[in-house]
């Protein structure tokens, strides 16, 4: 049985494929009958180039498609054209339609890629704005916390200062009392001396 499938080419981790017609008993990258197109999934959008006339020929000969090839042919409209080709549609008209369909597919794929890029950019911008907002909120919260701590420190220092003032006032009062007592004692002593001198 003949199959239409992908044959891998390209370097390691850089896959590139040829769309080939091969015997199903042949290994994936082994012998093939004919190359009818190329497929590159690494481009954005992916690149698909199929020789429509040869694809229709081999499909009409009974060639089977792999799942990937069926998906590609369905996206390109090849399967719809093959159904009409079996019903007797003109090959030239189908090939002309295939060319227009390929261009349309490329434009749609390009539009999808651009839309995806814009969405990715918008998401990235939104994430950056959210991060900036979160940073601003964290900074404001830190500033508010610092202000609250400063106020608490000031409130704690005020009673200490008041207590120190009270202690100083009390010490001054004690000192004044001591001085007053000393003055009184000195006056009493002086008076006593005066009295004793008068008596003598």
C-alpha positions as CSV (number, residue, x, y, z in Angstrom):
1,X,0.0,0.0,0.0
2,X,1.2,3.5,-0.8
3,X,1.1,6.2,1.8
4,X,1.4,10.0,1.7
5,X,3.5,10.9,4.8
6,X,6.2,13.2,6.2
7,X,9.9,12.5,5.8
8,X,12.1,14.2,8.3
9,X,15.0,16.4,7.2
10,X,16.8,19.1,9.0
11,X,19.3,19.2,11.9
12,X,18.8,18.0,15.5
13,X,16.0,19.9,17.2
14,X,15.3,21.7,14.0
15,X,12.8,19.5,12.2
16,X,11.8,20.1,8.6
17,X,9.8,17.7,6.6
18,X,9.2,16.6,3.0
19,X,5.8,15.4,2.0
20,X,6.5,12.2,0.2
21,X,4.7,9.3,-1.4
22,X,6.2,6.0,-0.1
23,X,5.5,2.4,0.3
24,X,4.1,1.8,3.8
25,X,6.8,-0.8,4.5
26,X,9.6,1.7,4.0
27,X,11.0,3.3,7.2
28,X,10.0,6.9,7.9
29,X,13.2,8.4,6.5
30,X,13.8,5.6,4.0
31,X,13.1,5.1,0.3
32,X,10.2,7.1,-1.2
33,X,8.5,7.2,-4.6
34,X,8.0,10.9,-5.0
35,X,8.2,14.2,-3.2
36,X,5.0,16.2,-3.5
37,X,5.6,19.0,-1.0
38,X,7.3,20.5,2.0
39,X,6.2,21.3,5.6
40,X,8.1,23.4,8.1
41,X,6.4,23.6,11.6
42,X,9.1,25.9,13.0
43,X,8.0,29.0,11.2
44,X,5.3,31.3,12.5
45,X,3.0,30.6,10.8
46,X,3.9,27.1,9.7
47,X,5.0,26.8,6.1
48,X,3.1,24.3,3.9
49,X,3.8,23.8,0.2
50,X,2.0,21.0,-1.6
51,X,1.9,20.2,-5.3
52,X,-1.8,19.9,-5.6
53,X,-1.9,18.1,-9.0
54,X,0.4,15.3,-7.7
55,X,-1.5,15.1,-4.4
56,X,-4.8,14.7,-6.3
57,X,-3.2,12.1,-8.6
58,X,-1.9,9.9,-5.7
59,X,-5.1,10.2,-3.8
60,X,-7.0,9.1,-6.9
61,X,-4.6,6.1,-7.1
62,X,-5.7,5.1,-3.6
63,X,-2.8,6.4,-1.5
64,X,-3.6,6.6,2.2
65,X,-2.7,9.6,4.3
66,X,-1.2,9.8,7.8
67,X,-3.1,11.8,10.4
68,X,-0.7,14.8,10.1
69,X,-1.0,14.8,6.3
70,X,-4.8,14.5,6.5
71,X,-4.8,17.6,8.8
72,X,-2.7,19.6,6.5
73,X,-4.7,18.6,3.4
74,X,-7.9,19.5,5.3
75,X,-6.6,22.9,6.3
76,X,-5.5,23.6,2.7
77,X,-8.8,22.4,1.3
78,X,-7.2,19.6,-0.7
79,X,-9.6,16.9,0.6
80,X,-12.6,19.0,-0.5
81,X,-11.1,19.5,-4.0
82,X,-10.3,15.7,-4.2
83,X,-14.0,14.9,-3.5
84,X,-15.0,17.2,-6.3
85,X,-12.3,15.8,-8.5
86,X,-13.7,12.3,-8.1
87,X,-17.1,13.7,-9.0
88,X,-15.7,14.9,-12.3
89,X,-14.6,18.6,-11.7
90,X,-12.0,20.0,-14.1
91,X,-8.4,19.6,-12.8
92,X,-7.3,23.0,-14.1
93,X,-10.1,24.8,-12.2
94,X,-9.2,22.9,-9.1
95,X,-5.6,23.8,-9.4
96,X,-6.4,27.5,-9.8
97,X,-8.6,27.3,-6.8
98,X,-5.8,25.5,-4.9
99,X,-3.4,28.4,-5.6
100,X,-5.9,30.9,-4.3
101,X,-6.7,28.7,-1.3
102,X,-3.0,28.5,-0.5
103,X,-2.6,32.2,-0.5
104,X,-5.7,32.6,1.6
105,X,-4.4,30.0,4.0
106,X,-1.1,31.8,4.3
107,X,-2.8,35.1,4.9
108,X,-5.1,33.6,7.6
109,X,-2.1,31.9,9.3
110,X,-0.2,35.2,9.2
111,X,-3.2,37.0,10.7
112,X,-3.4,34.3,13.5
113,X,0.3,34.6,14.2
114,X,0.0,38.4,14.4
115,X,-3.0,38.2,16.7
116,X,-1.2,35.7,18.9
117,X,1.8,38.0,19.1
118,X,-0.4,41.0,20.0
119,X,-2.1,39.0,22.7
120,X,1.2,37.8,24.1
121,X,2.5,41.4,24.1
122,X,-0.7,42.7,25.8
123,X,-0.4,39.9,28.4
124,X,3.2,40.8,29.0
125,X,2.3,44.5,29.4
126,X,-0.6,43.6,31.8
127,X,1.8,41.5,33.9
128,X,4.4,44.4,33.9
129,X,1.7,46.8,35.0
130,X,0.4,44.4,37.7
131,X,4.0,44.0,39.0
132,X,4.5,47.8,39.0
133,X,1.3,48.3,40.9
134,X,2.2,45.6,43.4
135,X,5.6,47.2,43.9
136,X,4.0,50.6,44.5
137,X,1.5,49.1,46.9
138,X,4.3,47.3,48.8
139,X,6.3,50.6,48.9
140,X,3.3,52.5,50.2
141,X,2.7,49.9,52.8
142,X,6.3,50.0,53.9
143,X,6.2,53.8,54.1
144,X,3.0,53.6,56.2
145,X,4.6,51.0,58.5
146,X,7.7,53.2,59.0
147,X,5.4,56.2,59.8
148,X,3.5,54.2,62.3
149,X,6.7,53.0,63.9
150,X,8.0,56.5,64.1
151,X,4.8,57.7,65.7
152,X,4.9,54.9,68.3
153,X,8.6,55.7,69.0
154,X,7.7,59.4,69.5
155,X,4.8,58.5,71.8
156,X,7.0,56.2,73.8
157,X,9.7,58.9,74.1
158,X,7.2,61.6,75.4
159,X,6.3,59.9,78.7
160,X,10.0,59.2,79.3
161,X,10.8,62.9,78.8
162,X,7.9,63.9,81.0
163,X,9.1,61.5,83.7
164,X,12.6,62.9,83.5
165,X,11.2,66.5,83.8
166,X,9.2,65.4,86.8
167,X,12.2,63.8,88.4
168,X,14.2,67.0,87.8
169,X,11.5,69.2,89.2
170,X,11.3,66.9,92.3
171,X,15.1,67.0,92.7
172,X,15.0,70.8,92.4
173,X,12.3,71.1,95.1
174,X,14.2,68.8,97.4
175,X,17.3,70.9,96.9
176,X,15.4,74.1,97.5
177,X,13.9,72.6,100.7
178,X,17.4,71.6,101.9
179,X,18.8,75.1,101.2
180,X,15.8,76.6,103.0
181,X,16.4,74.4,106.0
182,X,20.1,75.3,106.0
183,X,19.2,79.0,105.8
184,X,16.8,78.6,108.7
185,X,19.3,76.7,110.8
186,X,22.0,79.3,110.0
187,X,19.6,82.1,111.1
188,X,18.7,80.3,114.3
189,X,22.4,79.8,115.0
190,X,23.1,83.5,114.4
191,X,20.3,84.6,116.7
192,X,21.4,82.2,119.4
193,X,24.9,83.6,119.2
194,X,23.6,87.2,119.4
195,X,21.5,86.3,122.5
196,X,24.5,84.7,124.3
197,X,26.7,87.7,123.5
198,X,24.1,90.1,124.9
199,X,23.8,88.1,128.1
200,X,27.5,88.1,128.7
